[in-house]
Amino acid sequence: MNLVAIACLVVILASSGHGIRCYVCTNCNEAKQLNGTQLQNCPDSLPACYKVFANGDVTRSCISGNLDVGCKTENQIEACVCKKDECNGTGTVKSTAIFGFVISFLVAKFNII
């Protein structure tokens, strides 16, 4: 079971060597419109991703890390900021929660760490 723990550490360390990866697109409302060509490595000066919903359109990109993580709505515009790879896609909050649960379960079940 230590092999699983080592594999997890390698993945975590390998992914931390580059800037955050965000979807960068305008008018990309649906999941089918998102693809790997829209994923970009953000520069170190923009260490967060954002997603803005306004007038039925969605814009995604990199943004300064000075903002709080989460979503805020004002004047019928919702803006969300996150700080994990690909977090400004669709359904990513649910995916992240499921991933966290699976890792927690494996750690508890097999006493990995």
Biotite code that builds the C-alpha atoms (Angstrom):
import biotite.structure as struc

atoms = struc.array([
    struc.Atom([0.000, 0.000, 0.000], chain_id="A", res_id=1, res_name="MET", atom_name="CA", element="C"),
    struc.Atom([2.983, 2.323, 0.389], chain_id="A", res_id=2, res_name="ASN", atom_name="CA", element="C"),
    struc.Atom([3.285, 2.270, -3.395], chain_id="A", res_id=3, res_name="LEU", atom_name="CA", element="C"),
    struc.Atom([-0.078, 4.058, -3.632], chain_id="A", res_id=4, res_name="VAL", atom_name="CA", element="C"),
    struc.Atom([1.104, 6.742, -1.212], chain_id="A", res_id=5, res_name="ALA", atom_name="CA", element="C"),
    struc.Atom([4.312, 7.239, -3.176], chain_id="A", res_id=6, res_name="ILE", atom_name="CA", element="C"),
    struc.Atom([2.375, 7.465, -6.448], chain_id="A", res_id=7, res_name="ALA", atom_name="CA", element="C"),
    struc.Atom([0.066, 10.118, -4.952], chain_id="A", res_id=8, res_name="CYS", atom_name="CA", element="C"),
    struc.Atom([3.048, 12.145, -3.732], chain_id="A", res_id=9, res_name="LEU", atom_name="CA", element="C"),
    struc.Atom([4.729, 11.959, -7.141], chain_id="A", res_id=10, res_name="VAL", atom_name="CA", element="C"),
    struc.Atom([1.571, 13.240, -8.848], chain_id="A", res_id=11, res_name="VAL", atom_name="CA", element="C"),
    struc.Atom([1.177, 16.071, -6.342], chain_id="A", res_id=12, res_name="ILE", atom_name="CA", element="C"),
    struc.Atom([4.826, 17.130, -6.570], chain_id="A", res_id=13, res_name="LEU", atom_name="CA", element="C"),
    struc.Atom([4.927, 16.866, -10.350], chain_id="A", res_id=14, res_name="ALA", atom_name="CA", element="C"),
    struc.Atom([1.837, 19.020, -10.748], chain_id="A", res_id=15, res_name="SER", atom_name="CA", element="C"),
    struc.Atom([3.174, 21.721, -8.430], chain_id="A", res_id=16, res_name="SER", atom_name="CA", element="C"),
    struc.Atom([6.089, 22.548, -10.735], chain_id="A", res_id=17, res_name="GLY", atom_name="CA", element="C"),
    struc.Atom([4.094, 24.738, -13.118], chain_id="A", res_id=18, res_name="HIS", atom_name="CA", element="C"),
    struc.Atom([1.615, 27.584, -12.907], chain_id="A", res_id=19, res_name="GLY", atom_name="CA", element="C"),
    struc.Atom([-2.052, 26.860, -12.463], chain_id="A", res_id=20, res_name="ILE", atom_name="CA", element="C"),
    struc.Atom([-3.902, 25.626, -15.568], chain_id="A", res_id=21, res_name="ARG", atom_name="CA", element="C"),
    struc.Atom([-7.109, 27.497, -16.364], chain_id="A", res_id=22, res_name="CYS", atom_name="CA", element="C"),
    struc.Atom([-9.652, 27.388, -19.153], chain_id="A", res_id=23, res_name="TYR", atom_name="CA", element="C"),
    struc.Atom([-9.343, 30.587, -21.191], chain_id="A", res_id=24, res_name="VAL", atom_name="CA", element="C"),
    struc.Atom([-12.300, 31.340, -23.475], chain_id="A", res_id=25, res_name="CYS", atom_name="CA", element="C"),
    struc.Atom([-15.205, 33.691, -24.094], chain_id="A", res_id=26, res_name="THR", atom_name="CA", element="C"),
    struc.Atom([-18.791, 32.661, -24.834], chain_id="A", res_id=27, res_name="ASN", atom_name="CA", element="C"),
    struc.Atom([-18.004, 29.096, -23.727], chain_id="A", res_id=28, res_name="CYS", atom_name="CA", element="C"),
    struc.Atom([-21.261, 28.297, -21.973], chain_id="A", res_id=29, res_name="ASN", atom_name="CA", element="C"),
    struc.Atom([-21.549, 24.529, -22.269], chain_id="A", res_id=30, res_name="GLU", atom_name="CA", element="C"),
    struc.Atom([-19.269, 21.695, -21.244], chain_id="A", res_id=31, res_name="ALA", atom_name="CA", element="C"),
    struc.Atom([-19.089, 20.454, -24.833], chain_id="A", res_id=32, res_name="LYS", atom_name="CA", element="C"),
    struc.Atom([-17.500, 23.780, -25.793], chain_id="A", res_id=33, res_name="GLN", atom_name="CA", element="C"),
    struc.Atom([-14.587, 23.240, -23.377], chain_id="A", res_id=34, res_name="LEU", atom_name="CA", element="C"),
    struc.Atom([-11.599, 21.257, -24.583], chain_id="A", res_id=35, res_name="ASN", atom_name="CA", element="C"),
    struc.Atom([-7.898, 20.856, -23.976], chain_id="A", res_id=36, res_name="GLY", atom_name="CA", element="C"),
    struc.Atom([-6.959, 23.572, -26.454], chain_id="A", res_id=37, res_name="THR", atom_name="CA", element="C"),
    struc.Atom([-8.539, 26.135, -24.125], chain_id="A", res_id=38, res_name="GLN", atom_name="CA", element="C"),
    struc.Atom([-6.406, 25.049, -21.160], chain_id="A", res_id=39, res_name="LEU", atom_name="CA", element="C"),
    struc.Atom([-3.483, 27.376, -20.590], chain_id="A", res_id=40, res_name="GLN", atom_name="CA", element="C"),
    struc.Atom([-0.690, 27.555, -18.043], chain_id="A", res_id=41, res_name="ASN", atom_name="CA", element="C"),
    struc.Atom([-1.181, 30.852, -16.272], chain_id="A", res_id=42, res_name="CYS", atom_name="CA", element="C"),
    struc.Atom([1.846, 33.026, -15.517], chain_id="A", res_id=43, res_name="PRO", atom_name="CA", element="C"),
    struc.Atom([3.012, 33.194, -11.900], chain_id="A", res_id=44, res_name="ASP", atom_name="CA", element="C"),
    struc.Atom([1.578, 36.718, -11.712], chain_id="A", res_id=45, res_name="SER", atom_name="CA", element="C"),
    struc.Atom([-1.931, 35.280, -12.297], chain_id="A", res_id=46, res_name="LEU", atom_name="CA", element="C"),
    struc.Atom([-2.129, 32.294, -9.906], chain_id="A", res_id=47, res_name="PRO", atom_name="CA", element="C"),
    struc.Atom([-5.908, 31.804, -9.946], chain_id="A", res_id=48, res_name="ALA", atom_name="CA", element="C"),
    struc.Atom([-8.722, 31.016, -12.391], chain_id="A", res_id=49, res_name="CYS", atom_name="CA", element="C"),
    struc.Atom([-12.022, 32.820, -12.804], chain_id="A", res_id=50, res_name="TYR", atom_name="CA", element="C"),
    struc.Atom([-15.374, 32.204, -14.426], chain_id="A", res_id=51, res_name="LYS", atom_name="CA", element="C"),
    struc.Atom([-17.873, 35.021, -15.009], chain_id="A", res_id=52, res_name="VAL", atom_name="CA", element="C"),
    struc.Atom([-21.551, 34.520, -15.911], chain_id="A", res_id=53, res_name="PHE", atom_name="CA", element="C"),
    struc.Atom([-23.091, 37.651, -17.472], chain_id="A", res_id=54, res_name="ALA", atom_name="CA", element="C"),
    struc.Atom([-26.095, 38.012, -19.781], chain_id="A", res_id=55, res_name="ASN", atom_name="CA", element="C"),
    struc.Atom([-26.106, 34.291, -20.589], chain_id="A", res_id=56, res_name="GLY", atom_name="CA", element="C"),
    struc.Atom([-22.432, 34.232, -21.562], chain_id="A", res_id=57, res_name="ASP", atom_name="CA", element="C"),
    struc.Atom([-19.529, 32.665, -19.699], chain_id="A", res_id=58, res_name="VAL", atom_name="CA", element="C"),
    struc.Atom([-15.953, 33.935, -19.751], chain_id="A", res_id=59, res_name="THR", atom_name="CA", element="C"),
    struc.Atom([-13.078, 31.941, -18.269], chain_id="A", res_id=60, res_name="ARG", atom_name="CA", element="C"),
    struc.Atom([-9.442, 32.968, -17.746], chain_id="A", res_id=61, res_name="SER", atom_name="CA", element="C"),
    struc.Atom([-6.500, 33.476, -15.362], chain_id="A", res_id=62, res_name="CYS", atom_name="CA", element="C"),
    struc.Atom([-6.641, 36.194, -12.712], chain_id="A", res_id=63, res_name="ILE", atom_name="CA", element="C"),
    struc.Atom([-4.661, 37.714, -9.860], chain_id="A", res_id=64, res_name="SER", atom_name="CA", element="C"),
    struc.Atom([-4.485, 35.567, -6.742], chain_id="A", res_id=65, res_name="GLY", atom_name="CA", element="C"),
    struc.Atom([-5.377, 38.487, -4.445], chain_id="A", res_id=66, res_name="ASN", atom_name="CA", element="C"),
    struc.Atom([-9.091, 37.636, -4.641], chain_id="A", res_id=67, res_name="LEU", atom_name="CA", element="C"),
    struc.Atom([-10.982, 35.352, -2.283], chain_id="A", res_id=68, res_name="ASP", atom_name="CA", element="C"),
    struc.Atom([-11.845, 31.879, -3.541], chain_id="A", res_id=69, res_name="VAL", atom_name="CA", element="C"),
    struc.Atom([-15.568, 31.411, -4.125], chain_id="A", res_id=70, res_name="GLY", atom_name="CA", element="C"),
    struc.Atom([-18.415, 33.028, -6.033], chain_id="A", res_id=71, res_name="CYS", atom_name="CA", element="C"),
    struc.Atom([-20.067, 36.429, -5.683], chain_id="A", res_id=72, res_name="LYS", atom_name="CA", element="C"),
    struc.Atom([-23.131, 37.789, -7.461], chain_id="A", res_id=73, res_name="THR", atom_name="CA", element="C"),
    struc.Atom([-23.809, 41.453, -8.082], chain_id="A", res_id=74, res_name="GLU", atom_name="CA", element="C"),
    struc.Atom([-26.150, 43.111, -10.602], chain_id="A", res_id=75, res_name="ASN", atom_name="CA", element="C"),
    struc.Atom([-27.019, 39.710, -12.135], chain_id="A", res_id=76, res_name="GLN", atom_name="CA", element="C"),
    struc.Atom([-23.348, 38.961, -12.800], chain_id="A", res_id=77, res_name="ILE", atom_name="CA", element="C"),
    struc.Atom([-21.771, 36.011, -11.019], chain_id="A", res_id=78, res_name="GLU", atom_name="CA", element="C"),
    struc.Atom([-17.985, 35.844, -10.715], chain_id="A", res_id=79, res_name="ALA", atom_name="CA", element="C"),
    struc.Atom([-16.165, 32.799, -9.351], chain_id="A", res_id=80, res_name="CYS", atom_name="CA", element="C"),
    struc.Atom([-12.478, 32.549, -8.398], chain_id="A", res_id=81, res_name="VAL", atom_name="CA", element="C"),
    struc.Atom([-10.606, 29.292, -7.729], chain_id="A", res_id=82, res_name="CYS", atom_name="CA", element="C"),
    struc.Atom([-6.983, 28.229, -7.282], chain_id="A", res_id=83, res_name="LYS", atom_name="CA", element="C"),
    struc.Atom([-6.686, 24.657, -8.587], chain_id="A", res_id=84, res_name="LYS", atom_name="CA", element="C"),
    struc.Atom([-5.904, 23.298, -12.035], chain_id="A", res_id=85, res_name="ASP", atom_name="CA", element="C"),
    struc.Atom([-8.904, 23.343, -14.379], chain_id="A", res_id=86, res_name="GLU", atom_name="CA", element="C"),
    struc.Atom([-11.159, 24.606, -11.594], chain_id="A", res_id=87, res_name="CYS", atom_name="CA", element="C"),
    struc.Atom([-12.977, 27.087, -13.830], chain_id="A", res_id=88, res_name="ASN", atom_name="CA", element="C"),
    struc.Atom([-14.461, 24.381, -16.042], chain_id="A", res_id=89, res_name="GLY", atom_name="CA", element="C"),
    struc.Atom([-17.927, 22.905, -15.620], chain_id="A", res_id=90, res_name="THR", atom_name="CA", element="C"),
    struc.Atom([-18.787, 20.602, -12.728], chain_id="A", res_id=91, res_name="GLY", atom_name="CA", element="C"),
    struc.Atom([-15.333, 21.012, -11.225], chain_id="A", res_id=92, res_name="THR", atom_name="CA", element="C"),
    struc.Atom([-16.509, 21.761, -7.693], chain_id="A", res_id=93, res_name="VAL", atom_name="CA", element="C"),
    struc.Atom([-18.368, 18.451, -7.591], chain_id="A", res_id=94, res_name="LYS", atom_name="CA", element="C"),
    struc.Atom([-15.400, 16.612, -9.148], chain_id="A", res_id=95, res_name="SER", atom_name="CA", element="C"),
    struc.Atom([-12.990, 18.083, -6.610], chain_id="A", res_id=96, res_name="THR", atom_name="CA", element="C"),
    struc.Atom([-15.237, 17.074, -3.714], chain_id="A", res_id=97, res_name="ALA", atom_name="CA", element="C"),
    struc.Atom([-15.527, 13.512, -5.028], chain_id="A", res_id=98, res_name="ILE", atom_name="CA", element="C"),
    struc.Atom([-11.744, 13.285, -5.537], chain_id="A", res_id=99, res_name="PHE", atom_name="CA", element="C"),
    struc.Atom([-11.160, 14.500, -1.985], chain_id="A", res_id=100, res_name="GLY", atom_name="CA", element="C"),
    struc.Atom([-13.606, 11.935, -0.619], chain_id="A", res_id=101, res_name="PHE", atom_name="CA", element="C"),
    struc.Atom([-11.956, 9.090, -2.558], chain_id="A", res_id=102, res_name="VAL", atom_name="CA", element="C"),
    struc.Atom([-8.466, 10.054, -1.335], chain_id="A", res_id=103, res_name="ILE", atom_name="CA", element="C"),
    struc.Atom([-9.717, 10.360, 2.258], chain_id="A", res_id=104, res_name="SER", atom_name="CA", element="C"),
    struc.Atom([-11.400, 6.963, 2.012], chain_id="A", res_id=105, res_name="PHE", atom_name="CA", element="C"),
    struc.Atom([-8.251, 5.306, 0.652], chain_id="A", res_id=106, res_name="LEU", atom_name="CA", element="C"),
    struc.Atom([-6.100, 6.843, 3.365], chain_id="A", res_id=107, res_name="VAL", atom_name="CA", element="C"),
    struc.Atom([-8.513, 5.701, 6.102], chain_id="A", res_id=108, res_name="ALA", atom_name="CA", element="C"),
    struc.Atom([-9.119, 2.238, 4.627], chain_id="A", res_id=109, res_name="LYS", atom_name="CA", element="C"),
    struc.Atom([-5.521, 1.310, 3.933], chain_id="A", res_id=110, res_name="PHE", atom_name="CA", element="C"),
    struc.Atom([-3.824, 3.482, 6.548], chain_id="A", res_id=111, res_name="ASN", atom_name="CA", element="C"),
    struc.Atom([-1.561, 4.842, 3.816], chain_id="A", res_id=112, res_name="ILE", atom_name="CA", element="C"),
    struc.Atom([-0.229, 7.944, 5.508], chain_id="A", res_id=113, res_name="ILE", atom_name="CA", element="C"),
])
